Amino acid sequence: MKIDWAALGSVFGVSLSATVALVALFTLGLVGLSKHEAAVEQGGAATLARSGAYACFAVVTAAIAYGIYLIVS
C-alpha cells in the first residue's frame, strides 16, 4: 500500500481553507447582526448590515449544503 502524500496534503489544505472561510463568513454575519442591533438601539435603521448578515448566512448554508451533496453523491 502506497500513500499519496501530495494528494493527502492537498485535501488537508482545501478542507482547512474551506473551514477558515466558512468560519470567517459566519463571524462576518454575526458582526453584521450586532451592528444592526446597535443601530436600532441608537434610533437608526441599518438594513444594509442586516442584509449583509443574511447574505453571509445564506452563503454559509449553501456551502454546507453543497458539502453534504458531495458526500452523499
C-alpha positions as CSV (number, residue, x, y, z in Angstrom):
1,M,0.0,0.0,0.0
2,K,1.4,3.4,-1.0
3,I,0.1,6.6,0.4
4,D,0.0,9.6,-2.0
5,W,1.1,12.3,0.5
6,A,0.7,15.1,-2.1
7,A,-3.0,14.3,-2.5
8,L,-3.5,13.9,1.2
9,G,-1.8,17.3,1.8
10,S,-4.0,18.8,-1.0
11,V,-7.1,17.5,0.6
12,F,-6.0,18.8,4.0
13,G,-5.2,22.3,2.6
14,V,-8.5,22.6,0.8
15,S,-10.5,21.5,3.8
16,L,-8.6,23.8,6.1
17,S,-9.2,26.8,3.8
18,A,-12.9,26.0,3.4
19,T,-13.2,25.7,7.2
20,V,-11.5,29.1,7.8
21,A,-13.6,30.7,5.0
22,L,-16.8,29.4,6.4
23,V,-16.0,30.5,10.0
24,A,-15.0,33.9,8.7
25,L,-18.2,34.3,6.8
26,F,-20.3,33.2,9.8
27,T,-18.4,35.6,12.0
28,L,-19.0,38.4,9.5
29,G,-22.7,37.6,9.6
30,L,-22.7,37.8,13.4
31,V,-20.9,41.2,13.3
32,G,-23.5,42.5,10.8
33,L,-26.3,41.4,13.1
34,S,-24.6,43.1,16.1
35,K,-24.1,46.3,14.0
36,H,-27.8,46.2,13.1
37,E,-28.9,45.8,16.8
38,A,-26.6,48.7,17.8
39,A,-28.0,50.9,15.1
40,V,-31.6,50.1,16.1
41,E,-30.8,50.9,19.8
42,Q,-29.5,54.3,18.7
43,G,-32.6,55.0,16.6
44,G,-31.2,54.3,13.2
45,A,-32.1,51.7,10.5
46,A,-29.2,49.6,9.4
47,T,-30.9,47.4,6.8
48,L,-27.6,47.1,4.9
49,A,-26.0,45.5,7.9
50,R,-28.9,43.1,8.3
51,S,-29.0,42.2,4.6
52,G,-25.2,41.6,4.6
53,A,-25.5,39.3,7.6
54,Y,-28.3,37.4,5.9
55,A,-26.3,37.1,2.7
56,C,-23.3,35.7,4.7
57,F,-25.6,33.2,6.4
58,A,-27.0,32.2,3.0
59,V,-23.6,31.6,1.6
60,V,-22.6,29.5,4.6
61,T,-25.8,27.5,4.3
62,A,-25.2,26.9,0.6
63,A,-21.6,25.8,1.1
64,I,-22.7,23.3,3.8
65,A,-25.5,22.0,1.6
66,Y,-23.0,21.6,-1.3
67,G,-20.6,19.7,1.0
68,I,-23.4,17.4,2.1
69,Y,-24.4,16.9,-1.5
70,L,-20.8,16.0,-2.4
71,I,-20.6,13.5,0.5
72,V,-24.0,11.8,-0.4
73,S,-23.4,11.6,-4.2
